[in-house]
Amino acid sequence: MLQRNRVSMWASLQRGDAVTLSQRGVECHKGFVDERTEDGQTIWVIDKIGDRRLFHIEDDCDLQVSENVHAS
């Protein structure tokens, strides 16, 4: 059930969504969704200095979507 919810969340992401990714409760990357695969399994996130990173749904990351459009 948890995995299905995660897939649903990742697949619903749109370019420009502000997100924070964390591992074991520690923030590891924060920025905006640049792109995602059609199946929602992979996303690319760009931070405020332009660092673009790829994340896969099977990575040990928790994703949180932020209402903050400036994701600092």
N, C-alpha and C positions, 0 to 999 in steps of 0.2 A: 504494500500500500504506500509506504513512504517513498519508494523509488518511483512509483507511478505519479505521485504528487510532484516530485522533483522534475520528472520529464515534462509534465504539464506546465510547470512554472518556466522552465528553460525554453520550451517551445513557444511560449507566449511572449517572450522578450522581443522588443522592437529596437531598432537602431535609435540610439540616443537615450535609452533608459539608463538612469543612474543606478549603479549596483555596487555592492560591497561583497567581496569574497573573503572568507576566513577559513582557517584550518585549526581544528581543536580549540576554538574560541579566540584565536589570534588573527586579527585582520592581516591579510596578505596582499590584497590589491583592491583598489577603489577607483572607479571611473565610470565611463559610459560604454554601453554596448555599441561596438562598431559594426559587427556582423554576427550572424548565427547561421548554422546549417539549417536546411529546411526541416529536418527531423528534430531539431532542438538539442542535439547531442553535444554540439561544440559551439562555443561563443568566443569572440574576440573582444577584449575590453581595452579601451585606451584611457590612460590616466591623464591628469591635468598637465603633465609635462610631455605628453605624446608617446609614452611607452606603451606599446601595443602587445598584449599577451593573450595567448590562446588557453582556454580552459575546456576540458572535456567533462561531461557529466559524471564519468566514473572516477574523476580525480577526487581526492579527499577534501573537497571544498564545500562549505555551506554558502549559499547565495542569498543575499537580501536585496530587494529592490527598494530604492529610496525615493521619497517624494521630493527630495532636495535636488533641484535641477543643476546645482553647482558642485555636487559631489567633490568636496575638497579633500 
